[in-house]
């Protein structure tokens, strides 16, 4: 059976695209919520087929304010060193970048990507993202590209939208795991960035989400099936 560790920074019902796809394949999902006190067992104990580090309001370098972020950072480093397939989304991508020595934090000018924005492939990223794609974004902080990483996608406001480090580590600034249902929870959150520089209005978000959801969902499903390939069922004797 496939086994995946999913690290969260707030409690959700696990109805995002990644969770749904892996669950439908019969994979075992091991949810870890260090912000609630969950420990991260050594990789050799769980032997996951892959790890996803989800987003959150924290920053990857806020280890004094949020001590569990330091433990997550060590776990991310262990995954990289052990060659465990690792996907970081938003805060997760910032954690990967930070563990690889890059700067993380807010941009020089305040700009919130909150809504649905177009990302574009770099020349190196055309196999990863064949054409521009409108995707969900929920962030204010960002990261520099780590040494040795390959930039795959950019947006006008944030140059570093997706990178690959080797062939087993990906970091996404954007949120392709979001569905229309999960994004409504982001809109209804008390800290939603409506009215901030760069953020879209709710009406614009609703229009763009409905228009583009099928496209980013199909792309992300294809990515997941390639990065976390399904294991063949054992053949009966």
N, C-alpha and C positions, 0 to 999 in steps of 0.2 A: 504493500500500500504506500502511496505517496504521502509525504509528511511535510508540512510547511509551517514555519513559525511566522506569525504576523504580530508585529509590535504596534500597539496603538498608544495615542496620547490623549484620547478622550474615549468614553465608552459609546460604542455604536452597536446596532443590532446585526452587524455583519452582512449588510445587504448591498455592499458595493460590488462592482463588476468582477473584481479579482476574487473575492470571497465566493461569490455565486458560481463562477466558472470552476474554481478548484473543488468546491463542494460537490458540484454536479458530476465531476469526474470520480467522486468517491474518495478524494484525498482527506487525510486527517489534518485538520486545521488546529494548530496550537496557538491560542490567543495569549499574548503577553501584554500586560498593562503595568509596567513598572511604576507609573504614577500612582497606582493603587497598592503598590507594595509587591507586585509579582517579581520573582527572581528570574534571572536568565541563566538557565543551566548551561554547563559547558557543551559545546557543539558535539563532542564525542558521546555525550549521553543521549541526546535527542536524535542525532544524525539526520537533520532535516535535508530534504531535497532542494529546498530553497527558503529564502527569508525575504519578507517584505517589511520595510520600516515605513509606516504611514506618517502623515503630516500632523501638525499640531501648532499651537500658538507659541510654544517655547522656541528658543534659539539654540543651535548646536553648541555654542560656547558658554551657555548660562549654567555651568556646572555647579557654581556655588549656590545660586538661587534654586536650582532643581538638581539635587545630587544624583537622582536616578539617570539624568542625562549622561553623566560620566560613565555609569555602568553600561548604558546603551552604546556609548561611543566605543568602549572596549569590546563589546560584542560585535559591533560593526567591523572593527579592526580584525577581530578573530575570524569573521566570515571572509574578509578579503584575503587574509593570509592562508586560510584553509581552502580557498577556492570554492566555497559554497556559493551557488548562484544567489545574488543579492540585488534587490530592487529597492531603491530609496525614492520616496515620493515627497516632494516639498521639504518639510523638515528632515525627512529621511535622506534626501539628496544632499541637503546641507550638512548632515552628519557625516556622510561619506566624504564629501569634499573636505570637511574640517579634519577628519582623521587622516586624510592624505596631505595635509599641510596647507590647505587653501584658506583664505579669509572668508568669513561668513558675517552676515549682518545686513543692516539697511543700506539702500543705495545712497549715493551722494545727494540726490534730490528726491523728496518724498513722492512716491508713486505707488499706488495700490493696484495690483491686478486682481480685481474681484468681479468675476463674471465670466464671459466667454471671449477669448482672444485668439487671434491667428498666430500660430508658430510656423516657421519656415525651415526646411532642411538646409543644413550646410552642404557643401560639396561632398564632404566625407559622410554625411548622414542620409544620402539619397536612398540607400538600401534600407535604412531604418525607417525613414519617412519619405515615401516617394513624391509627395506633393504637399503644399501647405495645408494645414488642418486647423480648424477652430476647436479649441479645447477649453475645459473648465480651468479657471485659475482662482486661487484663494491665498494670496500671499502679499507680503510687504518686504520681508527680508530676502536675501539672495546669497549667492556664493561666487567666488572666483573659480575659474577652471583649474583643477589640480594639475600639477606637473605629471605628465605621462598620460593624461586623459585626452580623449578625442571628443571634440564638440560636435554634436549631431543636429541640434536644432536651436533656433533663436527666435526672439520676438523683438519688435521695435523698442519696447520699453526695457526689456531684460534680455541681454545678449545670451546668457547661459540658461537655456531651457532644457537641454538634455545632453548628457555625456555618457560615454562608455569608458570604463577603465579595464583594460584587458578584454576578455570575452565573457566574464562572469559577473560583472558589476555594472549596473546602470543607475543613473540618477536623473530623475525628472523633477523640474521645478513645477510643472503643471500637474493636474489631477485627472488623468484619464479614467481612473477607477470610479469617478462620480457618475451617478445616474441622475435623472431628473428628480427622483424621490429623495436621494441623499443630498442633492444640492439645495433643496428646499430647507432642509435642516440648517444648512450654512446660512441661508438667507434669514432664517428666523432666530439665529443665535444672537444673544445680547451684544456681542462684540462685532457683529457684521459691519463691514467697512463702508456702508452706504454714505455718500456725501464726502468721502475722502478723495484726494486728488487721484485721478485715474480710474476710480471705481465706476462701474456702470450702474444705471438706475435699475430698480427691480423690474420695471416694464421691459427694458432693453434685455436684461438677463433672461426673462421668461421667453421673449421672442427668439433670441439667439439659441437658447438651450433647446427649444422645441425644433428649431431648424437644423441644428447640427448634431444632436445627440446620436442618431443612428450612425453617423460617419465616424465620430471619435470612438464610439463603443466598438464598432467593427474593427477599427484599426487596433485598439488595445487588446481585443480578444485574440487577434492574430499574433500580436507581439507576445502575449502571455503563453500561447500555445507553442510558440517557438522557443521562448526563453525557459519556460518550465514545461518541457514536453511530457505528455502523459506516458506513464509506464505501461508496457504491455502486460496484460493479465497473464499469470503463470499458466502454463499448459498442463492440463491434468495428465497424470501418468496413465 
